[in-house]
Amino acid sequence: MNIMTWIDLLLFFVLFALFIYIFASVTITNLHKAYLVFHFTMMLWPFCQFAIKTTDDPKFQLFYVKLAFIDSVLLTIGWLLFTVLLTGNSHLLRKKNTLILYILAALILVGVIANPNGSFVLPMNGGYIERYYGPIFWLLIIFLTTSVMISLYIIYSALVSNTTQRIKKQVAHVLKGVLVLTVFILLDVFLNVVLLKSDPVIPGLTSLGILISAIFFVIAIHRDKIFDLVTIAHQDIIDTITEGILVLDDSETVVEINRSLFPKIHLQIGAHFDVSTIAPIEQTSGAFDLFLHTYLNQPMERTEVELFYTSLDAYINITAAPIVVGGIRVGRILTFQDRSELHRLIAETNHQNETLQERNAALTEIQNELSQTNQKLKQMAITDSLTGCYNRHYLTLHLEHEIIENMKLKQPFAIILLDIDFFKTVNDNYGHLIGDVVICSTVEVIKKTLRETDVLARYGGEEFIIYLPNTDQTQANHLAKHIKSIIEANKVHVEDVAHSLSITVSMGLLSISNFAAQYTESLTNQLNDLFESVDKALYQAKNAGRNQIVEINR
């Protein structure tokens, strides 16, 4: 293959590079996707022109020829539809018009694909690299030419119309692309078809036209944003927004209004906007004065204010923000948002919050009462109702844990079981109420002698048990003697009794300091064994004459 064969392939790669550039450098919207498909069809023509020259098989050559012209028909239809949408003439896309367009295109495509009796194309010199064109080809050219003329007319109408001022620059770029492509296609037809017999084939004319027009499109995409959704279909989009939108140029002239604005403010495109007129007459809030000051004196700053309009019975939030292009403010956009429903919801929420707070306060009070009651119940469950010291149940649970820890850490401990001597005589002589006074007085005396870690519990009746943690035999014996002497010295003063009462106690003392032997019994059995041992010691103290201490060591 000579160098001329590679021209179309080179142009294809340039188009492909532009395709990749657009894909990688712009934010892809649906319209960008449509353009990328359109660009892809432009790439297909030079590829087919190159592919024709890479094979000697007439069947494959014919396939690429047909594919190229099928692509040209699709490219023309896409171009025509794109022009209609770009210029805002979507009303032209009525079912009748598009149906006629699609039927004509379909008939031509069928003729190209079927090529009956060579009426579309015939081989020259045994192949299709050079070829003769038949009547179907000229019908296709007429279809393409007519479509281009319609596109040019639509573009011309858009340029002279006053309703498309915003997109004239973009349409002008598109016009350049169309003219370039049309000129190169006509040159290709004239030089390589009409003059085929007298001049050599000049390759790549249509492909070059496609490339140049594509360059115009790419420039327009980046410089003028011709595919910007707001530019192409902004009115339909902003009209669907519930907020009122007002767009002003740098001289405060109205250039855009959406439907949602009219219930809130009455303006027309082209009118001069006076920001001071948007405040309701009854509005005297300093917030609007601050908004107005920022709006007039700091135009590059975003500012907002919320006003209540009595006529609308609505709260309207107004936001003004500058439109900046290249660091220069070219206008403003004002949005008007109805916040009446939000205020209603806030008021309703505040009312509900107040109700909930009242209920929560009541529930909190109930919870505190329940907590206090639970604390009292817990205290009642572990304390003796008469003396206020712990009961036997609590002591049992406490000792279960303490025994395990003492065994593990090999800490000595002791248990004292004491009984008030001849307590029955006190009850018989003075009554049970005086007996209760004697018990409570004795407990108070014992508590004063104990350490913070010691535990005093009522074992039953006039019997009390004391747990002495981390206490060896000597310490336990000393503490037991001290308790015994303090109780004996205590004078219980009773009303209606001429003299004070004095009592003595008998004690059983069990000291545990030897942990050489491992306990194999259950924890309950160990406790029972301890209670039984100290109870035997107390029994011995009573049998020995009372008012004394019997000590057992382990």
C-alpha positions as CSV (number, residue, x, y, z in Angstrom):
1,M,0.0,0.0,0.0
2,N,1.3,3.5,-0.9
3,I,1.2,6.5,1.5
4,M,-2.1,7.7,0.1
5,T,-3.7,4.6,1.4
6,W,-2.9,5.6,5.0
7,I,-4.5,9.1,4.9
8,D,-7.9,7.9,5.9
9,L,-6.5,5.8,8.7
10,L,-4.5,8.8,10.0
11,L,-7.6,10.9,9.9
12,F,-9.5,8.1,11.8
13,F,-6.9,8.1,14.5
14,V,-7.0,11.9,14.9
15,L,-10.8,11.6,15.2
16,F,-10.4,8.8,17.7
17,A,-8.0,11.0,19.7
18,L,-10.5,13.8,19.8
19,F,-13.1,11.2,20.9
20,I,-10.9,10.2,23.9
21,Y,-10.1,13.8,24.7
22,I,-13.8,14.8,24.9
23,F,-14.6,11.7,27.0
24,A,-11.8,12.4,29.4
25,S,-12.1,16.2,29.7
26,V,-15.8,17.1,30.1
27,T,-18.5,16.2,32.5
28,I,-20.6,13.6,30.8
29,T,-24.2,14.5,30.5
30,N,-26.9,12.8,28.4
31,L,-26.2,15.3,25.7
32,H,-22.5,14.6,25.8
33,K,-23.3,10.9,25.4
34,A,-25.4,11.7,22.4
35,Y,-22.5,13.8,20.9
36,L,-20.0,10.9,21.6
37,V,-22.3,8.6,19.6
38,F,-22.4,11.2,16.8
39,H,-18.7,11.6,16.9
40,F,-18.3,7.8,16.7
41,T,-20.3,7.7,13.5
42,M,-18.0,10.4,12.1
43,M,-15.0,8.1,12.9
44,L,-16.6,5.2,11.1
45,W,-16.3,6.9,7.6
46,P,-12.5,7.2,7.4
47,F,-12.1,3.8,9.0
48,C,-14.2,2.2,6.3
49,Q,-12.4,4.1,3.5
50,F,-9.1,2.8,4.9
51,A,-10.4,-0.8,5.3
52,I,-11.5,-0.9,1.7
53,K,-7.9,-0.5,0.6
54,T,-6.5,-3.2,3.0
55,T,-8.2,-6.1,1.2
56,D,-8.2,-7.5,-2.3
57,D,-11.4,-9.5,-1.8
58,P,-14.2,-7.7,-3.7
59,K,-16.8,-9.0,-1.2
60,F,-15.1,-7.4,1.8
61,Q,-14.4,-4.2,-0.3
62,L,-18.1,-4.0,-1.1
63,F,-19.0,-4.6,2.6
64,Y,-16.9,-1.6,3.7
65,V,-18.3,0.6,0.9
66,K,-21.9,-0.2,2.0
67,L,-21.0,0.3,5.7
68,A,-19.4,3.7,4.9
69,F,-22.5,5.0,3.1
70,I,-24.9,3.5,5.7
71,D,-22.8,5.5,8.3
72,S,-23.2,8.6,6.2
73,V,-27.0,8.3,6.2
74,L,-27.1,7.7,9.9
75,L,-24.7,10.6,10.4
76,T,-26.9,12.9,8.3
77,I,-30.0,12.0,10.3
78,G,-28.2,12.5,13.6
79,W,-26.9,15.8,12.4
80,L,-30.3,17.0,11.4
81,L,-31.9,16.1,14.7
82,F,-29.0,17.6,16.6
83,T,-29.4,20.9,14.7
84,V,-33.1,21.0,15.5
85,L,-32.5,20.4,19.3
86,L,-29.6,22.8,19.5
87,T,-31.5,25.7,18.0
88,G,-34.5,25.1,20.2
89,N,-36.8,24.0,17.4
90,S,-38.0,20.8,18.9
91,H,-41.5,21.5,17.6
92,L,-40.2,20.5,14.2
93,L,-39.8,16.9,15.4
94,R,-43.4,16.1,14.9
95,K,-44.3,12.5,14.3
96,K,-45.3,13.2,10.7
97,N,-42.0,15.0,9.9
98,T,-39.8,12.4,11.6
99,L,-41.7,9.5,10.0
100,I,-41.1,10.9,6.5
101,L,-37.4,11.4,7.4
102,Y,-37.0,7.8,8.7
103,I,-39.0,6.3,5.8
104,L,-36.8,8.0,3.2
105,A,-33.6,7.1,5.1
106,A,-34.8,3.5,5.4
107,L,-35.5,3.2,1.6
108,I,-32.1,4.5,0.8
109,L,-30.5,2.1,3.3
110,V,-32.3,-0.8,1.8
111,G,-31.1,0.2,-1.7
112,V,-27.5,0.6,-0.5
113,I,-27.6,-2.8,1.3
114,A,-29.4,-4.7,-1.5
115,N,-27.5,-3.0,-4.4
116,P,-29.9,-4.5,-6.9
117,N,-28.2,-5.0,-10.3
118,G,-25.4,-2.7,-9.2
119,S,-27.8,0.3,-9.0
120,F,-25.9,1.6,-6.1
121,V,-22.3,0.7,-6.9
122,L,-20.3,-1.4,-9.4
123,P,-16.7,-2.5,-9.3
124,M,-14.0,-1.0,-11.4
125,N,-11.0,-3.0,-12.5
126,G,-12.4,-6.1,-10.6
127,G,-12.6,-4.3,-7.2
128,Y,-14.4,-1.6,-5.3
129,I,-11.3,0.6,-4.5
130,E,-12.3,2.5,-7.6
131,R,-16.0,2.1,-8.4
132,Y,-18.9,3.3,-10.5
133,Y,-22.0,4.7,-8.8
134,G,-25.5,4.1,-9.9
135,P,-28.9,6.0,-9.4
136,I,-29.2,4.9,-5.7
137,F,-26.0,6.7,-4.9
138,W,-27.3,9.9,-6.5
139,L,-30.5,9.5,-4.5
140,L,-28.4,9.2,-1.4
141,I,-26.5,12.4,-2.4
142,I,-29.8,14.2,-2.9
143,F,-31.0,13.0,0.5
144,L,-27.7,14.2,2.1
145,T,-27.7,17.5,0.3
146,T,-31.4,18.2,1.2
147,S,-30.7,17.4,4.9
148,V,-27.7,19.7,4.9
149,M,-29.8,22.5,3.3
150,I,-32.5,22.0,5.9
151,S,-29.9,22.1,8.7
152,L,-28.4,25.3,7.2
153,Y,-31.8,26.9,7.0
154,I,-32.6,26.0,10.6
155,I,-29.3,27.5,11.7
156,Y,-29.8,30.6,9.6
157,S,-33.3,31.1,11.2
158,A,-31.8,30.7,14.6
159,L,-29.1,33.3,13.9
160,V,-31.6,36.0,12.7
161,S,-34.2,35.2,15.4
162,N,-34.4,37.4,18.6
163,T,-35.5,34.5,20.7
164,T,-32.1,32.7,20.6
165,Q,-29.7,35.5,21.7
166,R,-28.1,33.2,24.3
167,I,-27.0,30.6,21.8
168,K,-26.1,32.6,18.7
169,K,-22.4,32.2,19.4
170,Q,-22.7,28.4,19.7
171,V,-24.9,28.1,16.6
172,A,-22.3,30.1,14.6
173,H,-19.6,27.6,15.5
174,V,-21.9,24.8,14.4
175,L,-22.6,26.6,11.1
176,K,-18.9,26.7,10.4
177,G,-18.6,23.0,11.0
178,V,-21.6,22.3,8.7
179,L,-20.2,24.5,5.9
180,V,-16.8,22.9,6.1
181,L,-18.2,19.4,6.0
182,T,-20.5,20.3,3.1
183,V,-17.8,21.8,1.0
184,F,-15.5,18.8,1.4
185,I,-18.3,16.3,0.6
186,L,-19.2,18.2,-2.5
187,L,-15.5,18.4,-3.5
188,D,-15.2,14.7,-2.9
189,V,-18.2,14.0,-5.1
190,F,-17.1,16.3,-7.8
191,L,-13.5,15.3,-8.0
192,N,-13.7,11.6,-7.3
193,V,-17.1,10.8,-8.8
194,V,-18.0,13.3,-11.5
195,L,-14.4,13.6,-12.8
196,L,-13.4,10.0,-12.0
197,K,-12.7,9.1,-15.7
198,S,-10.3,12.1,-16.3
199,D,-8.5,12.6,-13.0
200,P,-6.9,10.3,-10.4
201,V,-8.8,9.6,-7.2
202,I,-8.0,12.1,-4.4
203,P,-8.4,10.2,-1.1
204,G,-9.5,11.5,2.3
205,L,-11.5,14.6,1.2
206,T,-14.7,13.7,3.1
207,S,-12.7,12.3,6.0
208,L,-10.7,15.6,6.2
209,G,-14.0,17.5,6.2
210,I,-15.3,15.4,9.0
211,L,-12.1,16.0,11.0
212,I,-12.2,19.8,10.5
213,S,-15.9,20.0,11.5
214,A,-15.2,17.8,14.5
215,I,-12.5,20.2,15.6
216,F,-15.0,23.0,15.4
217,F,-17.3,21.0,17.6
218,V,-14.6,20.3,20.2
219,I,-13.6,23.9,20.3
220,A,-17.2,24.9,20.8
221,I,-17.7,22.3,23.6
222,H,-14.8,23.7,25.6
223,R,-15.0,27.4,24.8
224,D,-18.8,28.0,24.5
225,K,-20.2,24.9,26.3
226,I,-22.6,24.2,23.4
227,F,-23.7,21.0,25.2
228,D,-24.4,22.8,28.5
229,L,-27.7,21.5,29.7
230,V,-28.7,25.0,30.9
231,T,-27.9,26.5,27.5
232,I,-29.7,23.9,25.4
233,A,-32.8,23.1,27.5
234,H,-32.5,25.4,30.5
235,Q,-36.1,26.8,30.3
236,D,-37.7,23.3,30.5
237,I,-35.4,22.4,33.4
238,I,-35.8,25.5,35.6
239,D,-39.6,25.5,35.0
240,T,-39.7,22.2,36.8
241,I,-38.0,23.6,39.9
242,T,-40.4,24.6,42.7
243,E,-38.2,27.5,43.7
244,G,-38.8,30.8,41.9
245,I,-35.7,31.7,39.8
246,L,-34.8,35.2,38.6
247,V,-31.6,35.7,36.4
248,L,-30.2,39.2,35.9
249,D,-27.4,40.5,33.8
250,D,-24.7,42.9,35.2
251,S,-27.0,45.9,34.6
252,E,-29.8,44.4,36.7
253,T,-31.9,43.6,33.6
254,V,-34.1,40.5,33.8
255,V,-32.9,37.8,31.4
256,E,-34.7,34.8,32.7
257,I,-37.7,33.9,34.9
258,N,-39.2,30.6,35.6
259,R,-42.9,29.7,36.2
260,S,-42.6,29.3,39.9
261,L,-41.6,33.0,40.4
262,F,-44.9,34.5,39.2
263,P,-47.0,33.9,42.3
264,K,-44.2,35.6,44.3
265,I,-43.1,38.5,42.1
266,H,-44.3,39.9,38.8
267,L,-41.6,40.8,36.3
268,Q,-40.9,40.4,32.5
269,I,-37.8,39.6,30.6
270,G,-36.0,42.8,29.6
271,A,-37.4,44.8,32.5
272,H,-35.1,46.6,35.0
273,F,-35.1,45.0,38.4
274,D,-35.2,47.1,41.5
275,V,-34.3,44.9,44.5
276,S,-35.8,47.4,47.0
277,T,-39.3,46.6,45.6
278,I,-39.3,42.9,46.6
279,A,-39.9,43.7,50.3
280,P,-43.5,43.7,51.4
281,I,-44.9,47.1,52.6
282,E,-45.4,45.8,56.1
283,Q,-41.8,44.4,56.3
284,T,-39.8,46.6,58.7
285,S,-37.2,44.0,59.8
286,G,-33.6,45.0,60.0
287,A,-32.8,41.7,58.3
288,F,-33.9,43.1,54.9
289,D,-31.9,46.3,55.4
290,L,-28.8,44.1,55.9
291,F,-29.7,42.1,52.8
292,L,-30.2,45.3,50.8
293,H,-26.9,46.7,52.0
294,T,-25.0,43.6,51.0
295,Y,-26.8,43.4,47.7
296,L,-26.0,46.9,46.7
297,N,-22.5,47.4,48.2
298,Q,-21.0,43.9,48.0
299,P,-22.3,42.4,44.7
300,M,-19.7,39.6,44.8
301,E,-21.1,38.3,48.1
302,R,-23.9,35.8,48.5
303,T,-26.7,37.1,50.7
304,E,-30.2,35.9,51.8
305,V,-33.2,37.1,53.8
306,E,-36.5,35.6,54.8
307,L,-39.6,37.8,54.5
308,F,-43.3,37.3,55.4
309,Y,-45.8,38.3,52.7
310,T,-49.2,39.0,54.2
311,S,-50.8,38.9,50.8
312,L,-49.5,35.4,50.1
313,D,-49.7,34.4,53.8
314,A,-46.3,32.8,53.2
315,Y,-42.7,33.0,54.4
316,I,-40.4,33.5,51.4
317,N,-36.6,33.0,51.6
318,I,-34.8,35.1,49.0
319,T,-31.2,34.3,48.1
320,A,-29.0,36.4,45.8
321,A,-25.8,35.1,44.4
322,P,-23.4,36.5,41.8
323,I,-22.8,34.8,38.4
324,V,-19.1,34.9,37.9
325,V,-17.3,34.0,34.7
326,G,-13.5,34.2,34.6
327,G,-13.4,36.1,37.9
328,I,-15.8,38.8,36.5
329,R,-19.4,39.2,37.7
330,V,-21.7,39.0,34.7
331,G,-25.0,38.9,36.5
332,R,-26.9,37.6,39.5
333,I,-29.3,34.8,40.2
334,L,-32.1,35.2,42.8
335,T,-34.0,32.3,44.1
336,F,-37.4,32.6,46.0
337,Q,-38.2,29.6,48.2
338,D,-41.6,29.2,50.0
339,R,-40.8,28.2,53.5
340,S,-44.3,28.4,54.9
341,E,-44.6,24.6,55.2
342,L,-41.2,24.5,56.9
343,H,-42.4,27.1,59.5
344,R,-45.6,25.2,60.0
345,L,-43.6,22.0,60.6
346,I,-41.3,23.8,63.0
347,A,-44.2,25.2,65.0
348,E,-45.8,21.8,65.1
349,T,-42.5,20.2,66.0
350,N,-42.0,22.7,68.8
351,H,-45.4,22.0,70.1
352,Q,-44.8,18.3,70.0
353,N,-41.4,18.8,71.7
354,E,-43.0,20.7,74.5
355,T,-45.6,18.0,74.9
356,L,-42.8,15.4,74.8
357,Q,-40.7,17.3,77.3
358,E,-43.7,17.5,79.7
359,R,-44.2,13.8,79.3
360,N,-40.5,13.1,79.7
361,A,-40.4,15.2,82.9
362,A,-43.3,13.1,84.2
363,L,-41.7,9.9,83.2
364,T,-38.4,11.0,84.7
365,E,-40.1,11.8,88.0
366,I,-41.8,8.4,87.9
367,Q,-38.5,6.7,87.0
368,N,-36.8,8.5,89.9
369,E,-39.5,7.4,92.3
370,L,-39.2,3.8,91.0
371,S,-35.4,4.0,91.3
372,Q,-35.7,5.2,94.9
373,T,-38.3,2.5,95.6
374,N,-36.0,-0.2,94.0
375,Q,-33.1,1.1,96.2
376,K,-35.3,0.9,99.2
377,L,-36.4,-2.6,98.3
378,K,-32.9,-3.7,97.6
379,Q,-31.8,-2.2,101.0
380,M,-34.7,-3.9,102.7
381,A,-33.8,-7.2,101.1
382,I,-30.3,-7.2,102.5
383,T,-30.8,-5.4,105.9
384,D,-32.5,-6.1,109.2
385,S,-35.5,-4.0,109.7
386,L,-34.9,-3.4,113.4
387,T,-31.2,-2.7,113.6
388,G,-30.4,-1.5,110.1
389,C,-27.4,-3.8,109.9
390,Y,-27.1,-6.5,107.2
391,N,-29.2,-9.7,107.5
392,R,-28.1,-13.3,107.3
393,H,-29.0,-13.6,103.6
394,Y,-26.7,-10.8,102.6
395,L,-23.8,-12.1,104.7
396,T,-24.2,-15.6,103.1
397,L,-23.9,-14.1,99.6
398,H,-21.1,-11.8,100.6
399,L,-19.1,-14.7,102.2
400,E,-19.5,-16.9,99.1
401,H,-17.5,-14.3,97.1
402,E,-15.1,-13.5,100.0
403,I,-14.2,-17.1,100.7
404,I,-13.2,-17.7,97.0
405,E,-11.0,-14.6,97.0
406,N,-9.4,-15.4,100.4
407,M,-8.6,-19.0,99.3
408,K,-7.1,-17.7,96.0
409,L,-5.0,-15.0,97.7
410,K,-4.4,-16.9,100.9
411,Q,-5.6,-14.0,103.0
412,P,-6.5,-14.8,106.6
413,F,-10.0,-13.9,107.9
414,A,-12.1,-14.4,110.9
415,I,-15.8,-14.8,111.9
416,I,-17.3,-13.8,115.3
417,L,-20.7,-15.1,116.4
418,L,-22.0,-13.3,119.5
419,D,-25.1,-13.7,121.6
420,I,-26.5,-11.3,124.2
421,D,-26.4,-13.1,127.6
422,F,-29.7,-13.7,129.4
423,F,-31.6,-11.7,126.8
424,K,-34.8,-13.6,127.6
425,T,-34.7,-12.2,131.1
426,V,-34.6,-8.6,129.7
427,N,-37.7,-9.3,127.6
428,D,-39.4,-11.0,130.6
429,N,-38.6,-8.2,133.1
430,Y,-38.9,-5.1,130.8
431,G,-40.9,-6.2,127.8
432,H,-40.0,-6.8,124.1
433,L,-39.9,-3.1,123.3
434,I,-37.1,-2.6,125.8
435,G,-35.5,-5.7,124.5
436,D,-35.5,-4.1,121.0
437,V,-33.9,-0.9,122.5
438,V,-31.2,-3.1,124.1
439,I,-30.5,-4.8,120.7
440,C,-30.3,-1.5,118.8
441,S,-28.0,0.0,121.4
442,T,-25.7,-3.0,121.3
443,V,-25.6,-2.8,117.5
444,E,-24.6,0.9,117.6
445,V,-21.8,0.2,120.0
446,I,-20.5,-2.7,117.8
447,K,-20.6,-0.5,114.7
448,K,-18.4,2.1,116.3
449,T,-15.7,-0.5,117.0
450,L,-15.6,-2.1,113.6
451,R,-13.4,-1.1,110.6
452,E,-14.9,0.0,107.3
453,T,-14.2,-3.4,105.7
454,D,-15.8,-5.4,108.5
455,V,-19.4,-6.7,108.0
456,L,-21.9,-6.9,110.8
457,A,-25.1,-8.9,110.3
458,R,-28.0,-10.0,112.5
459,Y,-27.8,-13.8,112.6
460,G,-31.1,-14.3,114.3
461,G,-32.9,-13.0,117.5
462,E,-30.2,-11.6,119.8
463,E,-27.4,-13.3,117.8
464,F,-25.0,-11.3,115.6
465,I,-22.2,-12.3,113.3
466,I,-19.2,-10.3,112.3
467,Y,-17.0,-11.0,109.3
468,L,-13.4,-9.7,109.6
469,P,-11.6,-9.8,106.3
470,N,-7.8,-9.8,106.0
471,T,-7.5,-10.4,109.7
472,D,-5.1,-12.9,111.3
473,Q,-5.7,-14.7,114.6
474,T,-4.0,-12.1,116.9
475,Q,-5.9,-9.2,115.3
476,A,-9.2,-11.1,115.5
477,N,-8.7,-12.0,119.2
478,H,-7.8,-8.4,120.1
479,L,-10.8,-7.0,118.2
480,A,-13.2,-9.6,119.8
481,K,-12.0,-8.7,123.3
482,H,-12.4,-5.0,122.5
483,I,-16.0,-5.5,121.3
484,K,-16.8,-7.6,124.4
485,S,-15.5,-4.9,126.8
486,I,-17.2,-2.0,125.0
487,I,-20.6,-3.9,125.1
488,E,-20.2,-4.6,128.7
489,A,-19.4,-1.0,129.5
490,N,-22.4,0.3,127.5
491,K,-25.2,1.6,129.7
492,V,-28.6,1.5,128.1
493,H,-30.9,4.2,129.4
494,V,-34.6,3.3,129.2
495,E,-37.6,5.5,130.0
496,D,-39.7,4.6,133.0
497,V,-36.8,2.5,134.3
498,A,-35.0,3.9,137.3
499,H,-31.6,2.5,136.5
500,S,-29.7,1.9,133.3
501,L,-29.3,-1.5,131.8
502,S,-26.0,-3.3,131.2
503,I,-25.5,-6.5,129.3
504,T,-22.7,-8.9,128.4
505,V,-22.2,-11.1,125.4
506,S,-20.8,-14.5,124.7
507,M,-18.6,-15.0,121.6
508,G,-17.4,-17.7,119.3
509,L,-14.4,-16.7,117.3
510,L,-13.2,-18.7,114.2
511,S,-9.9,-17.6,112.7
512,I,-8.8,-19.0,109.3
513,S,-5.2,-18.7,108.4
514,N,-4.1,-22.1,107.3
515,F,-4.7,-22.7,103.5
516,A,-2.4,-25.7,103.1
517,A,-5.4,-28.1,102.8
518,Q,-7.4,-27.6,99.7
519,Y,-11.2,-27.5,100.1
520,T,-12.9,-30.1,98.0
521,E,-16.4,-29.5,99.2
522,S,-18.8,-27.2,97.5
523,L,-19.0,-23.5,98.5
524,T,-22.3,-24.0,100.3
525,N,-20.9,-26.8,102.3
526,Q,-17.8,-24.7,103.2
527,L,-20.0,-21.9,104.4
528,N,-22.2,-24.3,106.4
529,D,-19.0,-25.8,107.9
530,L,-17.8,-22.3,108.9
531,F,-21.1,-21.4,110.5
532,E,-21.3,-24.7,112.3
533,S,-17.7,-24.3,113.7
534,V,-18.3,-20.8,115.0
535,D,-21.7,-21.8,116.4
536,K,-20.0,-24.6,118.4
537,A,-17.5,-22.1,119.8
538,L,-20.4,-19.8,120.9
539,Y,-22.1,-22.8,122.5
540,Q,-18.9,-23.6,124.4
541,A,-18.7,-20.0,125.6
542,K,-22.3,-20.1,126.9
543,N,-21.7,-23.5,128.6
544,A,-18.6,-22.2,130.2
545,G,-20.6,-19.5,132.1
546,R,-21.2,-16.8,129.4
547,N,-19.5,-13.4,129.1
548,Q,-16.4,-14.9,127.5
549,I,-14.8,-15.7,124.2
550,V,-14.1,-19.2,122.9
551,E,-11.6,-19.2,120.0
552,I,-11.1,-21.8,117.3
553,N,-8.2,-21.6,114.9
554,R,-7.7,-23.3,111.5
